[in-house]
């Protein structure tokens, strides 16, 4: 499932252009010789934040798998992704208008200070902070990383998701007019259908039908596997 994260990030970055685009353009930097390097630092910071969040969410998913609900987690989260495919933007409005609004204001203030400070460290720090800004596509990707039920795979999934945003965001930094408004609107309209496709993949994964790469057989939950191992040892004795 990791490969889907890159495509998700690439397509989702057209949605992020509206929020992150002005920030990306503000990171011009005075040293033109390090222009691309600084842009890579900024986007790498975002990817690192995404991967940390993915690891935390993946740890939660791992805890659920130990509870013996491995199969149902993937199916339920897959159905959740399908159900929210056309409403992921609402999460951004909810965060902005919720109790998190004050924290969001502080985050944006700190991000502004980092941008004005300039320098390579500031570029990377700006990326780290930017990764916490409300983004419906990031939240949907986090739901997918939760379904993987592993902190390692969760980190990998979200890091690859971050890498998927690199092409569009870096091109945008060189020219704000590189993607026409009509093209971005078409990509945004297509995004919910791709999200639904992703949800279907996770449902199939949870079904465990033994289809390689699509619906592989799921391993036994750790607790059940331990019981079987103890049983085998008893029989051998």
C-alpha positions as CSV (number, residue, x, y, z in Angstrom):
1,X,0.0,0.0,0.0
2,X,3.0,2.3,0.4
3,X,3.1,3.2,-3.3
4,X,-0.4,4.7,-3.1
5,X,1.0,7.3,-0.6
6,X,3.1,9.0,-3.3
7,X,0.2,9.3,-5.7
8,X,-2.0,10.5,-2.9
9,X,0.6,13.2,-2.0
10,X,1.1,14.3,-5.6
11,X,-2.6,14.7,-6.4
12,X,-3.4,16.1,-3.0
13,X,-0.7,18.8,-3.4
14,X,-3.0,20.5,-5.9
15,X,-5.5,21.0,-3.1
16,X,-2.7,22.3,-0.8
17,X,-1.6,24.9,-3.3
18,X,-4.3,27.2,-2.0
19,X,-3.1,27.1,1.6
20,X,0.6,26.3,1.3
21,X,1.2,28.1,-2.0
22,X,1.5,31.6,-0.6
23,X,3.9,30.3,2.1
24,X,6.0,28.5,-0.4
25,X,6.2,31.6,-2.5
26,X,7.2,33.7,0.5
27,X,10.2,31.5,1.1
28,X,12.2,33.1,-1.7
29,X,15.5,33.5,0.2
30,X,18.3,36.0,-0.5
31,X,20.9,33.5,-1.6
32,X,19.8,32.5,-5.1
33,X,22.6,29.9,-5.4
34,X,20.9,27.8,-2.7
35,X,17.4,28.4,-4.0
36,X,16.6,24.8,-4.8
37,X,18.4,23.4,-1.8
38,X,16.4,25.6,0.5
39,X,13.2,24.6,-1.1
40,X,14.1,21.0,-0.6
41,X,14.9,21.7,3.0
42,X,11.4,23.3,3.5
43,X,9.6,20.4,1.9
44,X,11.7,17.9,3.7
45,X,10.6,19.5,7.0
46,X,7.0,18.9,6.0
47,X,7.7,15.3,5.2
48,X,9.4,14.8,8.6
49,X,6.4,16.2,10.4
50,X,4.1,14.0,8.4
51,X,6.2,10.9,9.2
52,X,6.2,11.6,12.9
53,X,2.4,12.0,12.9
54,X,2.2,8.8,10.8
55,X,4.3,6.9,13.4
56,X,2.0,8.0,16.2
57,X,-1.1,7.1,14.4
58,X,0.4,3.8,13.3
59,X,1.2,3.0,16.9
60,X,-2.5,3.4,17.7
61,X,-3.3,1.1,14.8
62,X,-0.8,-1.4,16.1
63,X,-2.5,-1.4,19.6
64,X,-5.8,-2.1,17.9
65,X,-4.3,-5.1,16.0
66,X,-3.0,-6.5,19.3
67,X,-6.6,-6.3,20.6
68,X,-7.5,-8.8,17.9
69,X,-9.4,-6.4,15.5
70,X,-6.8,-6.2,12.8
71,X,-9.2,-7.2,10.0
72,X,-12.0,-4.9,11.1
73,X,-9.7,-1.9,11.5
74,X,-8.7,-1.9,7.9
75,X,-12.3,-2.5,6.7
76,X,-13.9,0.2,8.9
77,X,-11.2,2.8,8.1
78,X,-11.5,2.0,4.4
79,X,-15.2,2.6,4.6
80,X,-14.5,5.8,6.5
81,X,-12.2,7.0,3.8
82,X,-14.9,6.3,1.2
83,X,-17.5,8.1,3.3
84,X,-15.4,11.2,3.8
85,X,-14.1,11.4,0.2
86,X,-16.2,14.4,-0.7
87,X,-16.0,16.0,2.8
88,X,-12.3,16.1,3.6
89,X,-12.2,19.9,3.3
90,X,-14.7,20.2,6.1
91,X,-12.1,19.0,8.6
92,X,-10.0,22.1,7.8
93,X,-12.9,24.4,8.6
94,X,-13.6,22.5,11.8
95,X,-10.0,22.8,13.1
96,X,-9.9,26.5,12.2
97,X,-13.1,27.2,14.1
98,X,-12.6,24.8,17.0
99,X,-10.8,25.0,20.3
100,X,-7.6,24.5,18.4
101,X,-8.0,27.9,16.7
102,X,-5.7,29.7,19.3
103,X,-3.0,27.1,18.9
104,X,-3.3,27.5,15.1
105,X,-2.9,31.3,15.4
106,X,0.3,30.8,17.5
107,X,1.5,28.2,15.0
108,X,1.0,30.6,12.1
109,X,2.7,33.4,14.1
110,X,5.8,31.2,14.7
111,X,5.8,30.1,11.1
112,X,5.8,33.8,10.0
113,X,8.8,34.5,12.3
114,X,10.7,31.6,10.9
115,X,10.0,32.8,7.3
116,X,11.2,36.3,8.1
117,X,14.3,35.0,9.8
118,X,15.6,33.3,6.7
119,X,18.5,30.8,6.3
120,X,18.7,27.1,5.8
121,X,17.6,26.2,9.4
122,X,14.7,28.5,9.1
123,X,13.6,26.9,5.9
124,X,13.6,23.4,7.5
125,X,11.9,24.7,10.6
126,X,9.2,26.4,8.5
127,X,8.6,23.1,6.8
128,X,8.3,21.3,10.2
129,X,5.7,23.9,11.3
130,X,3.8,23.9,8.1
131,X,3.2,20.2,8.4
132,X,0.9,20.9,11.4
133,X,-1.3,23.3,9.5
134,X,-4.9,22.0,8.9
135,X,-5.1,20.0,5.7
136,X,-7.9,17.6,4.8
137,X,-5.7,15.5,2.6
138,X,-3.1,15.0,5.3
139,X,-5.9,13.8,7.7
140,X,-7.2,11.4,5.1
141,X,-3.6,10.0,4.6
142,X,-3.3,9.6,8.4
143,X,-6.5,7.5,8.4
144,X,-4.8,5.3,5.8
145,X,-1.6,5.1,7.9
146,X,-3.8,4.1,10.9
147,X,-5.2,1.2,8.8
148,X,-1.7,-0.1,8.2
149,X,-1.5,-0.8,12.0
150,X,2.2,-0.4,12.3
151,X,4.3,2.6,13.6
152,X,7.0,1.8,11.1
153,X,4.7,1.5,8.1
154,X,2.7,4.5,9.4
155,X,5.9,6.6,9.3
156,X,6.9,5.3,5.9
157,X,3.5,5.9,4.5
158,X,3.3,9.5,5.6
159,X,6.9,10.2,4.6
160,X,6.3,8.9,1.1
161,X,3.1,11.0,1.1
162,X,5.2,14.0,1.9
163,X,7.6,13.1,-1.0
164,X,4.6,12.9,-3.3
165,X,3.9,16.6,-2.6
166,X,7.5,17.7,-3.6
167,X,7.1,18.0,-7.4
168,X,4.1,20.3,-7.4
169,X,5.2,22.4,-4.4
170,X,8.8,22.8,-5.8
171,X,7.5,23.8,-9.3
172,X,5.1,26.2,-7.6
173,X,8.1,27.9,-5.8
174,X,9.6,28.7,-9.2
175,X,6.4,30.1,-10.7
176,X,3.0,30.8,-9.2
177,X,1.5,30.6,-12.6
178,X,2.9,27.2,-13.6
179,X,-0.5,25.5,-13.0
180,X,-3.5,27.3,-14.4
181,X,-6.6,27.7,-12.2
182,X,-8.7,25.5,-14.5
183,X,-6.1,22.7,-14.3
184,X,-6.0,22.9,-10.5
185,X,-9.8,22.8,-10.3
186,X,-9.9,19.7,-12.5
187,X,-7.4,18.0,-10.3
188,X,-9.4,18.9,-7.2
189,X,-12.6,17.6,-8.7
190,X,-10.8,14.3,-9.5
191,X,-9.3,14.0,-6.0
192,X,-12.4,12.6,-4.2
193,X,-12.7,9.7,-6.7
194,X,-9.1,8.8,-6.0
195,X,-9.8,8.9,-2.3
196,X,-12.7,6.5,-2.8
197,X,-10.4,4.2,-4.8
198,X,-8.0,4.3,-1.8
199,X,-10.8,3.4,0.6
200,X,-11.8,0.4,-1.6
201,X,-8.2,-0.8,-1.5
202,X,-8.1,-0.7,2.3
203,X,-11.5,-2.6,2.5
204,X,-10.1,-5.3,0.1
205,X,-7.0,-5.4,2.3
206,X,-9.0,-6.0,5.4
207,X,-11.0,-8.8,3.7
208,X,-7.8,-10.9,3.5
209,X,-8.9,-12.9,0.4
210,X,-5.3,-14.0,-0.3
211,X,-4.9,-11.9,-3.5
212,X,-1.2,-10.8,-3.7
213,X,-0.6,-7.1,-3.3
214,X,-4.4,-6.4,-3.3
215,X,-6.0,-8.5,-0.5
216,X,-3.2,-10.5,1.1
217,X,-4.0,-12.9,4.0
218,X,-3.6,-11.1,7.2
219,X,-1.3,-12.4,9.9
220,X,-2.7,-13.5,13.2
221,X,-3.0,-10.9,16.0
222,X,0.0,-11.1,18.4
223,X,-2.1,-12.3,21.3
224,X,-3.7,-15.1,19.3
225,X,-0.4,-16.1,17.9
226,X,1.1,-16.3,21.4
227,X,-1.7,-18.6,22.5
228,X,-1.1,-21.0,19.6
229,X,2.6,-21.0,20.3
230,X,2.0,-21.9,24.0
231,X,-0.4,-24.6,22.9
232,X,2.2,-26.2,20.5
233,X,4.8,-26.1,23.3
234,X,2.4,-27.9,25.6
235,X,1.7,-30.6,23.1
236,X,5.4,-31.2,22.5
237,X,6.0,-31.7,26.2
